[in-house]
């Protein structure tokens, strides 16, 4: 069930969701807007492969007060929300883009907008410019909206629980991929696999 504005306000009041800093003017009919922090991570200008089995190096960039970062067409940066978000074991979330920014060609995340129950930290955003011209990113601007969902029951092992593999619990600012931690693959060629016609 998607929470409406009244239920989001109640969840904030009862601390089932904690948003720091909380700006009541950002509450929308079925979401709460989140803002762009000034810290970014950008890819260095070098060739080679991006291998999820290997730690990747990204370079920090800061948007100065009153300034903006020009995101070039076809480029991607990691950013984060100003807000630190904490969900209890009964809520999950999704970060979605703002329609006004989507109409300018800015994608707020690349399929990675899901937030598990129990998560606590700043939300990392994968910003991509799909427009034919550079898009200016201003620190503090509305960059997306957080939608909240009531689970059918509390999660048995919320994000951050031992053994779950919660690589991003407590993250501050944009956080590069940690896919290399505990990396493994599974066999895909099984002779005992049942074949159906």
Buried (B, 14 or more C-beta within 10 A) or exposed (E): EEBBEEBBBEBBEEEBBBBEEEEEEBBBEBBBBBBBBBBBBBBEEEEEEEEEEEEBEBEEBEBEEEEBBEBEEEBBBBBBBBBBBBBBBBBBBBBBBBEEBEEEBBBBBEEEBEBBBBBBBBBBBBBBBEBEEBBEBBBEBBBBBBBBBBBEEEBEBBBBBEEBEBBBBEBEBBBEBBBEEEEEEEEEEEEEEEEEE
